Amino acid sequence: MTDLLSQIDDWGPEKVVVVSDRRSGMKGVLVIDNTARGIGKGGTRMSPTVTVGEIARLARVMTWKWAGVDMFHGGAKAGIAGDPHAANKEEILRAFARKLSNEVPREYVLGLDMGLTENDAAIFQDELGDRGAAVGSPHELGGVPYDQLGVTGFGVAESAQVAAERRGVDLGNARISIQGFGAVGSAAAERFAAFGSTIVAVSTSVGALHDPNGLDVALLLKLKADFGDHLVEHYPGATVLPAGREIFVDCDVLVPAALQDVIDEQSAREVKATLVVEGANLPASPQALKVFARNDVLVVPDFVANAGGIVAAGVAMEARYSPFRPEGKAVLDLVSQRLRANTSEVLDEVAAHGALPHDAARRIAQSRVRAAMVARGQIRANA
């Protein structure tokens, strides 16, 4: 733990709790990064490779995400080191819940991340006997169905429309290329199509589809439901490209919505889009972002563009003890409102100070957290 102690800075983390259970073999960690703006909130992931350092970094990202959308929760994250397909997964989850009963739900509320499902959130609630212990629970228990609503992808398209207007691009006539056609990319495509945009390329892990005249989004969604990532093998009339080539097709807006670190300094030089909207976390390297800036390619940062899930989680937090299920339209309306306002604020900061969009977004988030810390007397106003 000495190494983690050396990583504590002016922002946090405030608390790190490492837990284990001999009977189930559970090993887990909770990191509460900064709660100046409210209770710690972030997803819990389950993976054999989970480390304390990884969870600490993700908790810090959550601090900036909550502040970025100007919602009053703090940054936190949790992780379980284990196989999410383990036969005794429920036993592990229940042990994890019991070991965190001092912190949950007073200081942290479980959410879903890699390796956990809606039913896992329900198990967590059941073990602690508290409906407020987790969000992301099944629809039958009043949970907000994030993926069904497509909140993250919906928000990506809303953010893109604001940025497109700044660049003088009519999104109704814009050509869009989307890397990744999972929960985020498919929902973004659906929203872009509603705006009148032309989707010229999409990709999955199997390959990419390209048609400069436009792909049929309704057909893509049907094929995705039927064939998953293999939809590219069943879509008629489009050119099939190797996965990754969709980044370089001729388009107005590029939406990387798959993996991190997919655009490096070299590949950034080949991007033809004038607007990049980051649907995935960390899809472009710092060097790539500098190339985009030199080439006058506007980038909407990940924790601005893909914060729709954060907004929906905020709604779920508010509804934990309510007997009424949040309405889907109300959730989407709030996602639109928050992401449009935040995108505008970040782009105003970019225009005023000539900063890289990522730097501008982080500065705004940090100023909000700092103001809360000053108000609480945690730091001095001139710190």
ZILIN-V650412 format. One record per residue. N is the residue number from 1. RES is the residue in one letter. PHI is phi as a letter, one per 20 degrees, with the letter a starting at -180 (999 if undefined). Layout:
BEGIN
n = <N;N>
res = <RES;RES>
phi = <PHI;PHI>
END
This chain:
BEGIN
n = <1;2;3;4;5;6;7;8;9;10;11;12;13;14;15;16;17;18;19;20;21;22;23;24;25;26;27;28;29;30;31;32;33;34;35;36;37;38;39;40;41;42;43;44;45;46;47;48;49;50;51;52;53;54;55;56;57;58;59;60;61;62;63;64;65;66;67;68;69;70;71;72;73;74;75;76;77;78;79;80;81;82;83;84;85;86;87;88;89;90;91;92;93;94;95;96;97;98;99;100;101;102;103;104;105;106;107;108;109;110;111;112;113;114;115;116;117;118;119;120;121;122;123;124;125;126;127;128;129;130;131;132;133;134;135;136;137;138;139;140;141;142;143;144;145;146;147;148;149;150;151;152;153;154;155;156;157;158;159;160;161;162;163;164;165;166;167;168;169;170;171;172;173;174;175;176;177;178;179;180;181;182;183;184;185;186;187;188;189;190;191;192;193;194;195;196;197;198;199;200;201;202;203;204;205;206;207;208;209;210;211;212;213;214;215;216;217;218;219;220;221;222;223;224;225;226;227;228;229;230;231;232;233;234;235;236;237;238;239;240;241;242;243;244;245;246;247;248;249;250;251;252;253;254;255;256;257;258;259;260;261;262;263;264;265;266;267;268;269;270;271;272;273;274;275;276;277;278;279;280;281;282;283;284;285;286;287;288;289;290;291;292;293;294;295;296;297;298;299;300;301;302;303;304;305;306;307;308;309;310;311;312;313;314;315;316;317;318;319;320;321;322;323;324;325;326;327;328;329;330;331;332;333;334;335;336;337;338;339;340;341;342;343;344;345;346;347;348;349;350;351;352;353;354;355;356;357;358;359;360;361;362;363;364;365;366;367;368;369;370;371;372;373;374;375;376;377;378;379;380;381;382;383>
res = <M;T;D;L;L;S;Q;I;D;D;W;G;P;E;K;V;V;V;V;S;D;R;R;S;G;M;K;G;V;L;V;I;D;N;T;A;R;G;I;G;K;G;G;T;R;M;S;P;T;V;T;V;G;E;I;A;R;L;A;R;V;M;T;W;K;W;A;G;V;D;M;F;H;G;G;A;K;A;G;I;A;G;D;P;H;A;A;N;K;E;E;I;L;R;A;F;A;R;K;L;S;N;E;V;P;R;E;Y;V;L;G;L;D;M;G;L;T;E;N;D;A;A;I;F;Q;D;E;L;G;D;R;G;A;A;V;G;S;P;H;E;L;G;G;V;P;Y;D;Q;L;G;V;T;G;F;G;V;A;E;S;A;Q;V;A;A;E;R;R;G;V;D;L;G;N;A;R;I;S;I;Q;G;F;G;A;V;G;S;A;A;A;E;R;F;A;A;F;G;S;T;I;V;A;V;S;T;S;V;G;A;L;H;D;P;N;G;L;D;V;A;L;L;L;K;L;K;A;D;F;G;D;H;L;V;E;H;Y;P;G;A;T;V;L;P;A;G;R;E;I;F;V;D;C;D;V;L;V;P;A;A;L;Q;D;V;I;D;E;Q;S;A;R;E;V;K;A;T;L;V;V;E;G;A;N;L;P;A;S;P;Q;A;L;K;V;F;A;R;N;D;V;L;V;V;P;D;F;V;A;N;A;G;G;I;V;A;A;G;V;A;M;E;A;R;Y;S;P;F;R;P;E;G;K;A;V;L;D;L;V;S;Q;R;L;R;A;N;T;S;E;V;L;D;E;V;A;A;H;G;A;L;P;H;D;A;A;R;R;I;A;Q;S;R;V;R;A;A;M;V;A;R;G;Q;I;R;A;N;A>
phi = <999;g;f;f;g;f;e;f;c;f;e;q;f;e;b;c;d;d;c;b;b;f;f;e;n;f;c;b;b;c;d;d;e;b;d;g;d;q;g;f;b;a;f;d;d;c;b;f;e;g;c;f;f;f;f;f;f;f;f;f;g;f;g;f;f;f;f;f;e;l;d;e;c;d;e;b;b;c;b;d;e;r;e;f;d;f;f;d;g;f;f;f;f;f;f;f;f;f;f;d;f;f;e;d;e;f;d;b;c;f;c;e;b;g;n;d;c;g;f;f;f;f;f;f;f;f;f;e;m;b;f;e;f;b;d;n;f;f;g;f;d;n;f;e;f;g;f;f;f;m;f;f;f;g;f;g;f;f;f;f;f;f;f;f;f;f;e;m;e;e;f;f;d;e;e;d;d;c;e;n;c;e;f;f;f;f;f;f;f;f;f;g;f;f;f;n;f;d;e;e;b;b;b;c;f;e;r;c;d;c;b;f;e;o;e;e;f;g;f;g;f;f;f;f;f;e;c;m;f;f;g;f;e;d;f;e;n;e;f;e;d;f;g;o;f;f;f;d;f;f;b;e;c;d;c;f;c;c;d;e;l;e;c;d;g;f;f;f;f;e;f;e;f;e;c;d;d;e;e;e;e;l;f;d;f;g;f;f;f;f;f;g;f;f;e;m;e;e;d;e;f;g;f;e;f;d;e;g;f;f;f;f;f;f;f;f;f;f;e;g;d;e;f;d;f;f;e;g;f;f;f;f;f;f;g;g;f;f;f;f;f;f;f;f;f;f;f;f;f;f;f;f;c;m;e;f;g;f;f;f;f;f;f;f;f;f;f;f;f;f;f;f;f;f;f;e;m;f;c;e;f;e;f>
END
